[in-house]
Amino acid sequence: MEPTLKVRGVSKNYGKIVALDNVDFEIYPGEVVGLVGDNGAGKSTLIKILSGAIQPDSGTIELDGRTVAFHSPADSRQLGVETVYQDLALAPHLNIEENIFLGRERLRSGWTRIFGAVDKTFMAQEAQRYLDSLHVHVPSLKVPVAELSGGQRQAVAVARAAAWGKKLVILDEPTNHLGVEEVDMVLKLIRNVSAQGIPVIFISHTLPHVLEVTDRIEVMRLGKKVASLKTAEANLNEVVSWITGSKEEAS
Ligand SMILES: Nc1ncnc2c1ncn2[C@@H]1O[C@H](COP(=O)(O)OP(=O)(O)OP(=O)(O)O)[C@@H](O)[C@H]1O
């Protein structure tokens, strides 16, 4: 099987700071890969490059075997890569279906289109279909997002990403600040996204969540990728020792 995303030799410097040093990374269809590392390890720099927010100094990115260049977030979204940052980028006063179509509203067909009339019926049906396909349950799609719990908000943001991110979904700390049940819901949702064949990169400092939901764990340290572990064969102590560098020093 070919990887959906293949990153080779990506580097990024900020002046004298080496944020990423010759990093390789790949992810396959339906895979959930954890990206872990201590503060400053380079995780955010890598996902900002994949989401088009910043450009690498060197290296290549392939999506489905084609070399791509993401000059902006719009480029990466256009090619089916969606990133959910911690701020979620939801509009609190808009309801769930409006948030799912935010910035991608579907216009009505017919003459009302010239006035920019949006097709609310279509968007409501599609939003319901996305949420159902991911087994996300909310009381009503007409509820403003501001009235949802933190976990429900996260679920809406992830569902929106999965609806548009046909190639890859990147989640930055999606379980932060959530209660136990909400964490459970979000982790199940991640598996539901990957079950649709969409690979997911899961960035988190909460290693038990990473061990629970991922297939593979990529460990970064001081801008380098230092380990690639199969989650089924990994344990917490081992991941921690790669993160802190004690594993590298021992080997
Ligand atoms: N805009 C910037 N200007 C200068 N240095 C930067 C910038 N962005 C990141 N860095 C530096 O690059 C290195 C990697 O940072 P990065 O944010 O990618 O790490 P991280 O693994 O995401 O950390 P955290 O878990 O704290 O978010 C750090 O040394 C950081 O200080």
The ligand as an SDF file (V2000), in Angstrom:
LIG
                    3D

 31 33  0  0  0  0  0  0  0  0999 V2000
    8.0440   31.5600   14.7530 N   0  0  0  0  0  0  0  0  0  0  0  0
    9.1260   31.1150   15.3880 C   0  0  0  0  0  0  0  0  0  0  0  0
   10.2100   31.8880   15.5640 N   0  0  0  0  0  0  0  0  0  0  0  0
   11.3100   31.4220   16.1860 C   0  0  0  0  0  0  0  0  0  0  0  0
   11.4120   30.1860   16.7090 N   0  0  0  0  0  0  0  0  0  0  0  0
   10.3640   29.3750   16.5770 C   0  0  0  0  0  0  0  0  0  0  0  0
    9.1510   29.7740   15.9320 C   0  0  0  0  0  0  0  0  0  0  0  0
    8.2810   28.7350   15.9560 N   0  0  0  0  0  0  0  0  0  0  0  0
    8.9050   27.7310   16.6010 C   0  0  0  0  0  0  0  0  0  0  0  0
   10.1380   28.1070   16.9740 N   0  0  0  0  0  0  0  0  0  0  0  0
   11.1210   27.2650   17.6610 C   0  0  0  0  0  0  0  0  0  0  0  0
   11.2410   26.0560   16.9600 O   0  0  0  0  0  0  0  0  0  0  0  0
   11.3900   24.9560   17.8580 C   0  0  0  0  0  0  0  0  0  0  0  0
   10.2700   23.9450   17.6200 C   0  0  0  0  0  0  0  0  0  0  0  0
    9.0490   24.5130   18.0730 O   0  0  0  0  0  0  0  0  0  0  0  0
    7.6210   23.8310   17.8920 P   0  0  0  0  0  0  0  0  0  0  0  0
    6.6110   24.8590   18.2600 O   0  0  0  0  0  0  0  0  0  0  0  0
    7.5260   23.2200   16.5400 O   0  0  0  0  0  0  0  0  0  0  0  0
    7.6690   22.6620   18.9900 O   0  0  0  0  0  0  0  0  0  0  0  0
    6.4920   21.7570   19.5780 P   0  0  0  0  0  0  0  0  0  0  0  0
    7.0140   20.3730   19.5860 O   0  0  0  0  0  0  0  0  0  0  0  0
    5.2590   21.9880   18.8080 O   0  0  0  0  0  0  0  0  0  0  0  0
    6.3160   22.2930   21.0460 O   0  0  0  0  0  0  0  0  0  0  0  0
    4.9830   22.4750   21.9570 P   0  0  0  0  0  0  0  0  0  0  0  0
    4.6230   21.1110   22.4230 O   0  0  0  0  0  0  0  0  0  0  0  0
    5.4560   23.3640   23.0540 O   0  0  0  0  0  0  0  0  0  0  0  0
    3.9470   23.1220   21.0810 O   0  0  0  0  0  0  0  0  0  0  0  0
   11.3910   25.5490   19.2640 C   0  0  0  0  0  0  0  0  0  0  0  0
   12.7250   25.7530   19.6390 O   0  0  0  0  0  0  0  0  0  0  0  0
   10.6980   26.8750   19.0750 C   0  0  0  0  0  0  0  0  0  0  0  0
   11.1030   27.8170   20.0330 O   0  0  0  0  0  0  0  0  0  0  0  0
  1  2  1  0
  2  3  1  0
  2  7  2  0
  3  4  2  0
  4  5  1  0
  5  6  2  0
  6  7  1  0
  6 10  1  0
  7  8  1  0
  8  9  2  0
  9 10  1  0
 10 11  1  0
 11 12  1  0
 11 30  1  0
 12 13  1  0
 13 14  1  0
 13 28  1  0
 14 15  1  0
 15 16  1  0
 16 17  2  0
 16 18  1  0
 16 19  1  0
 19 20  1  0
 20 21  2  0
 20 22  1  0
 20 23  1  0
 23 24  1  0
 24 25  2  0
 24 26  1  0
 24 27  1  0
 28 29  1  0
 28 30  1  0
 30 31  1  0
M  END
$$$$
